[in-house]
């Protein structure tokens, strides 16, 4: 009888320990990495001349045309981080109030515009993807669905009327042959609801490999340094010459489609800091 009682107690204790062990394992598996932060830096320049100084830095295009910028702005949205296994973390996708940013050369600090992202899942990231402009999905949320960013973009001069929508890329300055002395203005963006208006969609997504893994942890806030080479504007895959037919254009006409397609090739990741 004593042996039977001891065996019963042993089995009860073993069952109890097994339940506790399973419970602990489940708790361990449910623990997610502590969210961290990540910084994205955009540095605008001409590849062969370095950082752009507004009203000063003058580039010569492949067609021999000199040009300089007095205004250089663009919208970045829908940032996505892609980890070592191909998993994706989307940062406030199609939510301009929290996930869209204006890169303005006039506000650059030592040539750099900073975007600081919060609540990033701890992980090792190998690629970054982002949108140039605002996606149709976000725009079609309506003005109430993006009121904060719309107001910010309006103050920055990055909007038309609501029916026309956002200016995705705003380039202004001077151009010429012997010297840059003729004004130009190229404002690229969608014309509202592109399906309803039967107009081109100028929103573009860019994906870039990181030369070094961005390691987000509670203690480490990586910084991804992206260079934007604006030599692509006139000297990209589609060489462009500014003239009286295209130097004052707004919207999504073919010239501005060409400008947009050129600009999507200007980005590259220079380096990653894991500090």
C-alpha positions as CSV (number, residue, x, y, z in Angstrom):
1,X,0.0,0.0,0.0
2,X,2.8,2.4,0.8
3,X,4.5,1.7,-2.5
4,X,1.3,2.3,-4.3
5,X,0.8,5.6,-2.5
6,X,4.4,6.7,-3.3
7,X,3.9,5.8,-7.0
8,X,0.7,7.8,-7.1
9,X,2.4,10.9,-5.5
10,X,5.3,10.5,-7.9
11,X,3.0,10.4,-10.9
12,X,1.1,13.5,-9.7
13,X,4.3,15.4,-9.2
14,X,5.6,14.4,-12.6
15,X,2.4,15.5,-14.3
16,X,2.5,18.8,-12.4
17,X,6.1,19.5,-13.5
18,X,5.2,18.6,-17.1
19,X,2.3,21.0,-17.2
20,X,4.5,23.8,-15.7
21,X,7.3,23.0,-18.2
22,X,4.9,23.1,-21.2
23,X,3.4,26.4,-19.9
24,X,6.8,28.0,-19.6
25,X,7.8,26.8,-23.1
26,X,4.6,28.4,-24.5
27,X,5.3,31.6,-22.7
28,X,8.9,31.6,-24.1
29,X,7.6,31.1,-27.6
30,X,5.0,33.9,-27.3
31,X,7.6,36.5,-26.2
32,X,8.3,38.8,-29.1
33,X,11.5,40.9,-29.5
34,X,11.4,44.2,-27.8
35,X,10.6,47.0,-30.3
36,X,13.4,49.3,-31.2
37,X,14.1,52.3,-33.4
38,X,15.6,52.9,-36.9
39,X,16.8,56.0,-38.7
40,X,16.8,56.6,-42.4
41,X,18.9,59.4,-43.8
42,X,18.5,60.9,-47.3
43,X,21.4,62.8,-48.8
44,X,20.7,64.5,-52.1
45,X,23.6,65.3,-54.4
46,X,25.0,65.1,-57.9
47,X,27.0,61.9,-58.0
48,X,30.2,63.6,-59.3
49,X,29.8,66.9,-57.4
50,X,28.7,65.9,-53.9
51,X,25.8,67.4,-51.9
52,X,23.5,69.9,-53.7
53,X,23.6,73.5,-52.4
54,X,20.4,75.2,-53.6
55,X,20.9,78.1,-56.1
56,X,24.6,77.2,-56.3
57,X,25.7,73.7,-57.3
58,X,25.6,73.5,-61.1
59,X,25.6,70.2,-63.0
60,X,26.1,69.6,-66.7
61,X,23.8,66.9,-68.2
62,X,24.8,64.3,-70.8
63,X,23.3,66.5,-73.4
64,X,25.6,69.4,-72.3
65,X,22.9,71.4,-70.5
66,X,23.7,73.2,-67.3
67,X,21.2,73.2,-64.5
68,X,20.9,73.9,-60.8
69,X,18.0,73.6,-58.2
70,X,16.4,76.4,-56.2
71,X,13.8,73.9,-54.9
72,X,14.2,70.2,-54.4
73,X,11.5,68.3,-52.5
74,X,10.0,64.8,-52.7
75,X,7.6,62.6,-50.7
76,X,8.6,59.2,-49.3
77,X,6.0,56.8,-47.9
78,X,5.2,53.1,-47.3
79,X,8.6,52.2,-45.8
80,X,9.1,48.4,-45.6
81,X,12.0,46.6,-43.9
82,X,12.8,43.1,-45.2
83,X,14.7,40.7,-42.9
84,X,17.2,37.9,-43.6
85,X,14.4,35.4,-44.2
86,X,12.4,37.6,-46.6
87,X,9.9,38.6,-43.9
88,X,8.5,42.1,-44.2
89,X,7.7,44.8,-41.6
90,X,5.5,47.5,-43.1
91,X,5.7,50.9,-41.4
92,X,2.3,52.5,-41.4
93,X,1.5,51.5,-44.9
94,X,-1.1,53.6,-46.7
95,X,-1.3,55.8,-43.6
96,X,0.2,59.2,-44.7
97,X,-0.4,60.8,-41.3
98,X,2.1,58.5,-39.7
99,X,4.0,56.9,-42.6
100,X,4.7,59.6,-45.2
101,X,7.6,62.1,-45.0
102,X,8.7,65.2,-47.0
103,X,12.4,65.3,-48.0
104,X,13.2,69.0,-48.5
105,X,16.8,70.0,-49.4
106,X,16.2,73.4,-47.8
107,X,15.8,71.7,-44.5
108,X,18.8,69.4,-44.8
109,X,21.2,69.4,-41.8
110,X,24.8,69.2,-43.2
111,X,23.2,67.9,-46.4
112,X,21.1,65.2,-44.8
113,X,17.3,64.8,-44.1
114,X,16.5,62.5,-41.2
115,X,13.5,60.1,-40.8
116,X,13.2,58.5,-37.4
117,X,11.1,55.4,-37.2
118,X,9.8,53.9,-33.9
119,X,8.4,50.6,-32.6
120,X,10.4,48.6,-35.1
121,X,10.4,44.8,-34.3
122,X,13.8,43.6,-33.2
123,X,15.3,41.8,-36.2
124,X,18.2,41.7,-38.7
125,X,17.1,43.6,-41.9
126,X,18.8,43.2,-45.3
127,X,16.6,45.3,-47.6
128,X,14.5,48.5,-47.5
129,X,11.6,49.4,-49.8
130,X,9.8,52.7,-50.0
131,X,7.4,54.6,-52.2
132,X,8.2,57.8,-54.1
133,X,5.0,59.7,-53.7
134,X,1.6,58.6,-52.2
135,X,0.0,55.4,-53.4
136,X,-3.5,55.4,-54.8
137,X,-4.7,53.2,-51.9
138,X,-3.7,56.0,-49.5
139,X,-5.0,58.8,-51.6
140,X,-8.4,57.1,-52.0
141,X,-8.8,57.0,-48.2
142,X,-10.0,60.6,-48.7
143,X,-8.9,63.9,-47.2
144,X,-10.2,62.9,-43.7
145,X,-8.1,59.8,-43.7
146,X,-4.9,61.8,-44.1
147,X,-5.7,65.2,-42.8
148,X,-2.5,65.7,-40.8
149,X,-0.1,64.9,-43.6
150,X,-2.3,66.8,-46.1
151,X,-2.0,69.9,-44.0
152,X,1.7,69.4,-43.6
153,X,2.2,68.9,-47.4
154,X,0.1,71.9,-48.1
155,X,2.3,74.1,-46.0
156,X,5.3,72.7,-47.7
157,X,3.9,73.4,-51.2
158,X,3.5,69.7,-52.0
159,X,-0.1,69.7,-52.9
160,X,-2.5,70.9,-55.6
161,X,-6.2,71.0,-55.0
162,X,-7.6,67.9,-53.2
163,X,-9.1,66.7,-56.5
164,X,-5.6,66.9,-58.1
165,X,-3.8,65.5,-55.0
166,X,-0.1,65.6,-54.0
167,X,3.0,66.8,-55.7
168,X,5.3,63.8,-55.4
169,X,8.5,65.5,-56.7
170,X,9.0,69.2,-56.9
171,X,12.0,70.4,-58.9
172,X,12.6,74.1,-59.6
173,X,15.7,76.1,-60.7
174,X,17.5,77.4,-63.8
175,X,19.0,75.8,-66.9
176,X,20.9,76.8,-70.0
177,X,23.7,76.1,-72.4
178,X,26.6,78.4,-71.5
179,X,25.1,79.1,-68.0
180,X,22.0,78.3,-66.0
181,X,19.9,81.4,-66.6
182,X,16.4,80.2,-67.7
183,X,13.8,79.2,-65.1
184,X,12.3,75.7,-65.0
185,X,9.6,74.1,-62.9
186,X,8.8,70.4,-63.0
187,X,6.2,69.2,-60.5
188,X,5.5,65.5,-60.8
189,X,2.4,63.8,-59.3
190,X,-0.9,62.0,-59.9
191,X,-4.0,63.7,-61.1
192,X,-6.3,62.6,-58.3
193,X,-8.0,59.3,-58.9
194,X,-5.9,58.0,-61.8
195,X,-8.4,55.3,-62.9
196,X,-11.4,57.7,-62.9
197,X,-9.3,60.4,-64.6
198,X,-7.6,58.0,-67.0
199,X,-4.1,59.5,-66.2
200,X,-0.8,57.8,-65.4
201,X,0.0,56.7,-61.9
202,X,3.4,58.3,-61.0
203,X,3.7,56.5,-57.6
204,X,6.8,54.3,-57.7
205,X,8.3,51.8,-55.2
206,X,12.1,51.4,-54.8
207,X,13.8,48.4,-53.2
208,X,17.4,48.7,-52.1
209,X,19.8,46.1,-50.7
210,X,21.7,47.0,-47.5
211,X,25.5,46.5,-47.7
212,X,25.4,45.7,-44.0
213,X,22.7,44.1,-41.9
214,X,20.6,46.7,-40.0
215,X,20.3,45.1,-36.5
216,X,17.4,46.5,-34.6
217,X,17.4,45.7,-30.9
218,X,16.5,47.5,-27.7
219,X,20.0,48.8,-27.4
220,X,20.9,49.3,-31.1
221,X,19.3,51.9,-33.4
222,X,20.6,51.4,-36.9
223,X,20.9,54.3,-39.3
224,X,20.5,53.6,-43.1
225,X,22.2,56.2,-45.2
226,X,20.6,56.6,-48.6
227,X,22.2,58.7,-51.4
228,X,20.0,60.3,-54.1
229,X,21.9,61.2,-57.2
230,X,20.0,63.9,-59.0
231,X,22.2,63.6,-62.0
232,X,19.5,61.0,-63.0
233,X,17.0,63.9,-63.5
234,X,18.3,64.9,-66.9
235,X,21.0,62.2,-67.5
236,X,19.2,59.0,-66.5
237,X,18.0,56.1,-68.6
238,X,15.9,58.6,-70.6
239,X,18.2,61.6,-71.4
240,X,16.2,64.8,-71.1
241,X,16.8,68.3,-72.5
242,X,14.8,71.1,-71.0
243,X,13.3,73.6,-73.4
244,X,10.2,75.8,-73.8
245,X,7.9,72.8,-74.3
246,X,8.7,71.1,-71.0
247,X,10.4,73.6,-68.6
248,X,7.2,74.7,-67.0
249,X,5.2,71.5,-66.4
250,X,2.9,70.2,-63.6
251,X,1.1,66.9,-63.3
252,X,1.6,63.5,-65.0
253,X,2.3,64.2,-68.7
254,X,4.8,62.1,-70.6
255,X,7.7,64.4,-69.8
256,X,7.0,64.1,-66.1
257,X,6.5,60.3,-66.4
258,X,10.1,60.3,-67.9
259,X,11.4,62.5,-65.1
260,X,9.8,60.2,-62.5
261,X,11.2,57.0,-64.1
262,X,14.6,58.6,-64.2
263,X,14.4,59.6,-60.5
264,X,13.5,56.1,-59.3
265,X,17.0,55.0,-60.3
266,X,18.8,57.7,-58.3
267,X,18.7,55.9,-54.9
268,X,21.3,53.7,-53.3
269,X,22.3,52.7,-49.8
270,X,25.8,54.1,-49.1
271,X,26.2,52.5,-45.7
272,X,24.5,51.3,-42.5
273,X,25.5,52.3,-38.9
274,X,24.6,49.9,-36.1
275,X,25.0,52.2,-33.0
